[in-house]
Amino acid sequence: MPSVVVIGAQWGDEGKGKIIDYLAGKAKVVVRAQGGNNAGHTVIVEDKKYAFHLLPSGVLYKDKLNIIGNGVVFDPEGFLKEVEILEAQGIDTSNIRIDERVHVIFPYHKKLDALEEEARGEDQIGTTKKGIGPCYMDKIERSGIRLGEMIDKEIFKDRLFRQVERKNEIIEKIYGSQGFDQSVIYETYCEYAEKLKQYVADTTILVHEAMSAGEKVLFEGAQGTLLDIDLGTYPYVTSSHPTSGGFCIGAGIGPNKLQEIIGVVKAYTTRVGLGPFPTELDNEVGDLIRVKGNEFGTTTGRPRRCGWFDGVMVKYTTRINGLTSISLMLLDVLSGFEKIKICTGYEIDGKVTEHFPANLKALGKSKPVYEELDGWEEDITKVERYEDLPENAKKYIARIEEYVGLPVKIVSVGPKRNQTIVRESIF
């Protein structure tokens, strides 16, 4: 397959970073197409841990072209800090390109994000306060500033000063907080612009040329399907489209260019922040999964809510993404459980459905209908072949395949690259 898409098929944090890193070794180009540094991928290579927030995970490979596509909202300060950390570890970052169309996150975006979240009180949505939502708001309002404009000092100064003036009115008059000095932001971001020039390009051309030449292109998803601004559990969502369709817009390609679409799912379910979670285990079992799986956010450090595998959810995300296969992550975390459950339906007001509800109130009332399977005691972290997994682990995988209607092509039994069982070649 010359093009492979990696999609988070739950609420994010599914372990996409490991699979992206694994597949990036076989690709020529790695593309990030939505979100910003509110996302996080953790990659472990030879006992060394790398935390990515904005950079494509393929940057660890010297011979890969890593693209930040036009659909991303871009934090220059965050990007340059990540680059600095990687270069200090001996990682070459010259293989990164940023689309000139990306919208830039400014200090006023971050401040407005925090002020609005605070103003929500008990109705907070759990934003990371990285300025993502306010930046996308400016983009949709058509008042945002793109990276190509930021590099042109003359255009940038005019656009920025007008924006800061408008944002200061909101910050000062509505929230009663202190605004920003236009000149300080301008000088700081002009310094950023000088450092960023070397990375800026029209990346839609680069992606097109690579695909036309038959090169292997990996599209790297951030966040998860249930955080999609349209198709997720609104309003507890992100501000972009972490679904397969998001790549078409965010990378500037046609939908017919997406071939293998891999849904990354945990062998259980997690969620960060607020919102309904039908299979949540607010008990000692959930606590044990959290500890065994090290379920704490890469970007925020927040503890994740944990629960059993939700087949209803994954059936839904399979449909709306057009998934062709599954990568099942963190199967090793379930070792040691006597019984394991899979949610195969929701009971809502006395009726059972296998469809994931669009209505948040209905989702909040959903009671999971479970199938119970026998667990396994064996440590599977050293298993290299699918055939060598415990019989009950294979039965668990087979039931997920049967219920969701997709093959599980990859099984992860630990965080390292070599703890990956590939049942069918992807690239």
Secondary structure, 3 states (H helix, E strand, C coil): CCEEEEEECCCCCCCHHHHHHHHHCCCCEEEECCECCCCCEEEEECCEEEEECCCCHHHHCCCCEEEECCCEEECHHHHHHHHHHHHHCCCCCCCEEEECCCEECCHHHHHHHHHHHHHHHHHCCCCCCCCHHHHHHHHHHCCCCEHHHHHCHHHHHHHHHHHHHHHHHHHHHHCCCCCCCHHHHHHHHHHHHHHHHHHEECHHHHHHHHHHCCCCEEEECCCCHHHCCCCCCCCCCCCCCCCHHHHHHHHCCCHHHCCEEEEEEECCEEECCCCCCCCECCCHHHHHHHHHCCCECCCCCCECEEECEEHHHHHHHHHHHCCCEEEEECHHHHCCCCEEEEEEEEEECCEEECCCCCCHHHHHHCEEEEEEEECCCCCCCCCCCHHHCCHHHHHHHHHHHHHHCCCEEEEECCCECCCEEECCCCC
